Each structure stands twice: as C-alpha cells, then as structure tokens.
Amino acid sequence: MLGRKETNRDRRCPLSAETAFDDTAAPATQHPQHPQHPQHRPRTLHSALLRIAPAVGLFAAARLTGLVLMSVWAWHIGRRPRAILGRAWDADWYMLIAEHGYGRVLTWPGAVQSDLAFFPLYPGLVRGLSYAVPDRITSGSIGLLVSWSAALVAAAGIYAVGERLHGRRTATVLVLLWGLLPHSVVLTMAYTEPLLTAFAAWALYALLTRRWLWAGGLAALAGLSRPNGIAVAAAVLCVVAYELVRGDGGGRGGREGRRDPRLWAAAVLAPTGWCGYVLWVGFRTGDPLGGYFAVQRGWTSTFDFGAGAARVVRDIALRPVALPLTMALLIVLVSTVLFVLLVLARPPAALLVYTGVLVLITLGGSGFFESKPRFLLPAFPLLLPVALALTKARPRSAIAVIAALAGLSFGYGTYLLTLSPMAL
C-alpha cells in the first residue's frame, strides 16, 4: 500500500529461520536484537514450564474429557476402553511388533499386509519400557503411556512454536485447537501420531531458534516414527540449504558461515532415520531401493498424485457412503483451504515446507481414504490462521467456536472408536 512504512516483517525473507517482528510497534528493549529482549534473557526450566503449563493443561483437559466420554459410552455398550485404545487396528500391529519383532504377514483378497510397513521407533520404545515395568503391565498399557506422554510433549512444542511466532495467547489457542480436532481422539490411542508431532514441533522450534544439531537429530527421530516423518527432514534440509547459500548459518557472514559444521551435521542427520529404515526394509526384502515401497503397495498404499483419492471422492459424490469417508473428505477440503491461508500468511519456511509435504503426501497418496484426517494430525501449522482469528475475535464468539469444536471432537471421536465400521 502506498505511503505505508515498510517494516522488518515486510523485508524478512520467507526462507529465513528468523521470526517476524515489527520494530515500529515496540520499544527499544523489545527489539529482537536488543540485549534485554526476552528471547536473550536466560530462562530456567521452572519458568519455561510455568509459561507452557496453562496451554498444556487445557490440552490435557480437552483430551481427558473426550477420553472419559468415550469410556462411559464404551462401557455402556459392553466394550473395554483400554482394549479399544491400546489394541485396536494399527495399535495391535505396533504391540505385536513390540512383543515379537517383525515378521507378521496377513494375506487378504487384493492385499498382502506386512508389518514392515510400520516404522520401528514407537514399538521399540514400548519394548524397551517393558523391561523396566512389572510383567503384569501389558504392552498396550505401555503403548498408551508412551502416546499420552508424547502428546503432552507435542502440545508443549506446539505452544513453543506458536509463542515464538505470535505470542502466548495465540500459542495457547493453537494448542487447544489441536486437542479439539475431529480426529484428536487418536492422540489418546496407542498410535504414532503423538510421537511424530512431538519430534516435529520441537524440530521446527529448533529451526526457528537456529539450534541446528537439535533440529537434525529430532528430524532423524521423526523419520523413524512414521512414513510421513520425512516432512520434518524436508523442512530441515530446506532451511539449512538456504542458510548455507546465504552464508550466515552460525550468525556469521560469508564463507565462515558456510563452514559452520553444525549446519552440515544437521543436513546429514535429518534424513538418516527415514532413509535408514526404508533401506533396511529394502535389504530385508531383497530389493534395497524398492522393497519398502513394495511393502506399502501390499497395503494398497501408493503415491499416485491423487488419482486414487479422486476415485474415492467420485464415489462419495455419487452414492451413499459411511460417515467416516464423508467426514474425511470434508476435513481434507478444509485442510486444503487452511494450507492456502497459511501460505498467504508467509510463515517461516520451516513451517511451510513441513506442512506442505504432509499435505502433499496426504492428498497424493492412495488407499485408506478414511485415514487421511489422521495423517494430517501432525500438520498443526494449518491451525495457525484459525488460532490468529480466534485470538482477535470477541471472547463470546471465540468461546462459541471452541465449544462447537469440542462437541464435534468428543462426539465424533466416540463414534470413531466405538461405532464406526471403518478402521482409523
């Protein structure tokens, strides 16, 4: 707009790991380069926990409420909540890997389901913890402990990213929204989405704060958690590549910055988890480069640039289908709109690349259309435009929206786990 004073936010390159600020609206001590700015003040663990606690508490309260409501209904219809949460669908595959290792294969008409499709970190954690707890505690219970702990760590990481970019209020709303998504019931199951989101959120925070080794290490762990964990490595590689080209990854200019070993180490570390497991499966199946993808095809899961998903959308439009398919289509459409809004908001490249890869994998992949909303659970940056809007809205309007989301989340989550004819 003519006559508007250009701010540092306008000049900020979207590929930079630095966060946005406006030096025209803040006093000198609030300038990010000022030594008294909050980001330069040492924070104790106690003070950090105090800042994060309200948001994580709201998230835990939301998920606990949904869990209680689901459990009451499950008992009412004669089902055991712990069995639903700890051994249903994919959770059972993970628990069997934790108990017996890899090697299970099920053959169905048109599908050959091998447990090699499941990444190893989550069952490995369950197996490792099983040696430290009494024998009477089942693997399903241990899996739930891992998932619930990871969900809390993820909520803290999401808050840290949100606060870094937009302040405490928006960060708190962001965490609450993540806990009230229609498929957030998955965060209380023995599934891997909480673990991936925990690594992803803190890896993104490490990128925003230029902690390159942390970013690379967390990206490697994310890559061992789920197939779409490669999105975290993509974000790290993109930001590191830009910093190397710019030449000041360590805060130094020119050639000296390009020699910073932390940047190179992050670039090497980031893809090792995902690539390492894919290659291991390949060697185990006798096809080093194609073996893992052959395993995925056995689950009817391939990347076909959306052709399979388009066929499912056509079927949903032409004939009656189960509610989870219709809801999945609506959630995918809303997520696509939110991604466009996120792009228009010009977030740091780390968030944009990470979210873009998750959305691309979800939209371009075929098979299990009803699971696509679950695949998007780690894509928490999609909620940033909504969190910003609710932060600026009137309190009564914001409360009404959050209450409606809570009702949808609790009701639909209960339906998915106790009544739905389709697997999550």
URWO-V211006 format. One record per residue. N is the residue number from 1. RES is the residue in one letter. SS is DSSP state (a for helix, b for strand, c for the rest). PHI is phi in whole degrees, -180 to 180 (none if undefined). NEAR is the number of other C-alpha atoms within 12 Angstrom. Layout:
N RES SS PHI NEAR
N RES SS PHI NEAR
//
This chain:
1 M c none 6
2 L c -67 5
3 G c 86 5
4 R c -85 8
5 K c -70 14
6 E c -71 15
7 T c -107 15
8 N a -64 20
9 R a -62 23
10 D a -68 20
11 R a -84 18
12 R c -66 20
13 C c -72 20
14 P c -67 27
15 L c -86 31
16 S c -73 35
17 A c -79 39
18 E c -74 35
19 T c -90 38
20 A c -79 30
21 F c -157 25
22 D c -128 23
23 D c -77 21
24 T c -87 16
25 A c -111 14
26 A c -132 15
27 P c -68 15
28 A a -58 16
29 T a -70 17
30 Q a -96 20
31 H c -67 22
32 P c -59 23
33 Q c -90 19
34 H c -77 16
35 P c -63 14
36 Q c -94 15
37 H c -62 17
38 P a -54 18
39 Q a -71 23
40 H a -98 15
41 R c -84 16
42 P c -65 13
43 R c -113 13
44 T c -81 10
45 L a -61 11
46 H a -63 11
47 S a -67 12
48 A a -64 19
49 L a -64 19
50 L a -65 16
51 R a -72 23
52 I a -82 32
53 A a -54 27
54 P a -59 24
55 A a -66 36
56 V a -65 36
57 G a -63 26
58 L a -63 29
59 F a -61 39
60 A a -63 34
61 A a -64 21
62 A a -63 34
63 R a -71 38
64 L a -66 27
65 T a -62 26
66 G a -62 37
67 L a -66 33
68 V a -65 23
69 L a -63 27
70 M a -63 34
71 S a -66 30
72 V a -62 20
73 W a -67 25
74 A a -62 25
75 W a -62 18
76 H a -62 13
77 I c -96 15
78 G c 83 13
79 R c -116 19
80 R c -94 20
81 P a -59 29
82 R a -66 29
83 A a -68 27
84 I a -64 36
85 L a -75 40
86 G a -100 36
87 R a -136 27
88 A c -83 30
89 W c 53 24
90 D a -61 32
91 A a -58 37
92 D a -66 30
93 W a -62 36
94 Y a -63 43
95 M a -68 41
96 L a -67 32
97 I a -64 32
98 A a -63 34
99 E a -84 26
100 H a -127 18
101 G c 83 20
102 Y c -78 23
103 G c 139 20
104 R c -86 22
105 V b -137 19
106 L b -117 17
107 T b -111 13
108 W b -126 12
109 P c -58 10
110 G c 83 12
111 A b -153 18
112 V b -126 21
113 Q b -99 25
114 S b -105 31
115 D a -72 32
116 L a -68 39
117 A a -72 38
118 F c -99 40
119 F c -72 43
120 P a -89 37
121 L a -65 32
122 Y a -63 41
123 P a -64 41
124 G a -65 29
125 L a -64 33
126 V a -63 37
127 R a -64 30
128 G a -63 19
129 L a -68 25
130 S a -63 25
131 Y c -79 18
132 A c -104 14
133 V c -121 16
134 P c -59 12
135 D c -62 13
136 R c -70 12
137 I c -83 18
138 T c -77 25
139 S a -64 40
140 G a -62 38
141 S a -66 32
142 I a -66 39
143 G a -60 47
144 L a -65 40
145 L a -61 31
146 V a -64 38
147 S a -67 37
148 W a -66 34
149 S a -64 27
150 A a -64 35
151 A a -64 43
152 L a -67 39
153 V a -64 33
154 A a -64 44
155 A a -60 46
156 A a -64 42
157 G a -67 41
158 I a -64 49
159 Y a -61 47
160 A a -61 39
161 V a -66 39
162 G a -63 42
163 E a -67 32
164 R a -61 33
165 L a -90 35
166 H a -137 29
167 G c 96 26
168 R a -69 26
169 R a -63 27
170 T a -64 33
171 A a -62 41
172 T a -65 38
173 V a -64 41
174 L a -59 44
175 V a -64 48
176 L a -64 44
177 L a -60 46
178 W a -61 49
179 G a -79 48
180 L c -118 39
181 L c -67 42
182 P c -56 35
183 H c -102 42
184 S a -66 46
185 V a -58 48
186 V a -60 47
187 L a -68 49
188 T a -105 44
189 M c -103 47
190 A c -82 43
191 Y c -118 47
192 T c -97 49
193 E a -59 45
194 P a -62 47
195 L a -67 47
196 L a -62 48
197 T a -64 48
198 A a -62 41
199 F a -65 44
200 A a -65 57
201 A a -61 48
202 W a -75 41
203 A a -66 46
204 L a -65 55
205 Y a -64 39
206 A a -62 36
207 L a -66 46
208 L a -64 37
209 T c -103 29
210 R c 63 30
211 R c -98 28
212 W a -67 40
213 L a -66 29
214 W a -61 30
215 A a -61 43
216 G a -65 43
217 G a -65 35
218 L a -67 42
219 A a -64 50
220 A a -63 41
221 L a -67 40
222 A a -61 48
223 G a -68 41
224 L c -88 40
225 S c -94 43
226 R c -151 39
227 P a -58 40
228 N a -80 42
229 G a -65 47
230 I a -62 41
231 A a -62 48
232 V a -69 56
233 A a -62 47
234 A a -61 40
235 A a -64 46
236 V a -63 54
237 L a -64 37
238 C a -65 34
239 V a -68 46
240 V a -64 44
241 A a -60 29
242 Y a -65 26
243 E a -64 39
244 L a -68 32
245 V a -67 21
246 R a -70 24
247 G c 86 23
248 D c -140 28
249 G c -59 36
250 G c -100 27
251 G c 87 24
252 R c -113 16
253 G c -100 17
254 G a 63 17
255 R a -62 17
256 E a -62 19
257 G a -65 23
258 R a -69 24
259 R c -87 22
260 D c -61 25
261 P a -66 20
262 R a -66 28
263 L a -64 38
264 W a -65 27
265 A a -64 26
266 A a -62 39
267 A a -64 35
268 V a -75 26
269 L a -69 33
270 A a -52 43
271 P c -88 36
272 T a -66 30
273 G a -64 33
274 W a -65 35
275 C a -65 31
276 G a -62 26
277 Y a -70 34
278 V a -60 35
279 L a -68 23
280 W a -62 25
281 V a -63 31
282 G a -60 23
283 F a -66 17
284 R a -67 19
285 T a -93 21
286 G c 89 15
287 D c -135 17
288 P c -53 19
289 L c -95 20
290 G c -112 19
291 G a -62 24
292 Y a -64 34
293 F a -71 26
294 A a -67 27
295 V a -61 30
296 Q a -65 30
297 R a -63 24
298 G a -63 25
299 W c -91 27
300 T c 60 25
301 S c -113 32
302 T c -140 28
303 F b -100 22
304 D c -122 20
305 F c 61 18
306 G c 92 22
307 A a -64 18
308 G a -65 23
309 A a -64 31
310 A a -64 20
311 R a -65 18
312 V a -67 28
313 V a -60 27
314 R a -61 17
315 D a -65 18
316 I a -63 23
317 A a -74 15
318 L a -98 11
319 R c -149 12
320 P c -64 14
321 V c -134 20
322 A c -65 21
323 L a -54 19
324 P a -58 33
325 L a -70 32
326 T a -64 26
327 M a -64 31
328 A a -61 35
329 L a -63 31
330 L a -62 22
331 I a -66 30
332 V a -65 37
333 L a -63 21
334 V a -63 21
335 S a -63 36
336 T a -64 26
337 V a -63 19
338 L a -63 28
339 F a -67 34
340 V a -61 23
341 L a -64 22
342 L a -64 30
343 V a -61 25
344 L a -65 16
345 A c -78 25
346 R c 55 28
347 P c -74 39
348 P c -57 37
349 A a -58 38
350 A a -57 46
351 L a -70 50
352 L a -67 39
353 V a -66 33
354 Y a -56 43
355 T a -67 44
356 G a -61 35
357 V a -66 31
358 L a -61 42
359 V a -66 38
360 L a -62 29
361 I a -62 31
362 T a -69 42
363 L a -74 36
364 G a -87 24
365 G b -87 32
366 S c -108 29
367 G c 88 28
368 F c 53 27
369 F a -59 40
370 E a -65 34
371 S a -93 33
372 K a -59 39
373 P a -59 38
374 R a -66 40
375 F a -63 41
376 L c -89 46
377 L c -56 43
378 P c -68 48
379 A c -84 47
380 F a -62 51
381 P a -60 49
382 L a -59 42
383 L a -85 39
384 L a -60 44
385 P a -60 31
386 V a -69 32
387 A a -62 35
388 L a -64 29
389 A a -65 21
390 L a -68 27
391 T a -63 27
392 K a -88 17
393 A c -75 18
394 R c -64 12
395 P a -53 13
396 R a -64 13
397 S a -67 15
398 A a -63 23
399 I a -64 18
400 A a -63 15
401 V a -64 24
402 I a -65 30
403 A a -63 19
404 A a -65 19
405 L a -63 26
406 A a -63 33
407 G a -61 21
408 L a -64 25
409 S a -62 35
410 F a -69 34
411 G a -69 30
412 Y a -71 31
413 G a -62 41
414 T a -62 35
415 Y a -61 28
416 L a -59 38
417 L a -89 40
418 T a -121 31
419 L c -124 22
420 S c -64 19
421 P c -81 16
422 M c -117 21
423 A c -73 25
424 L c -76 36
//
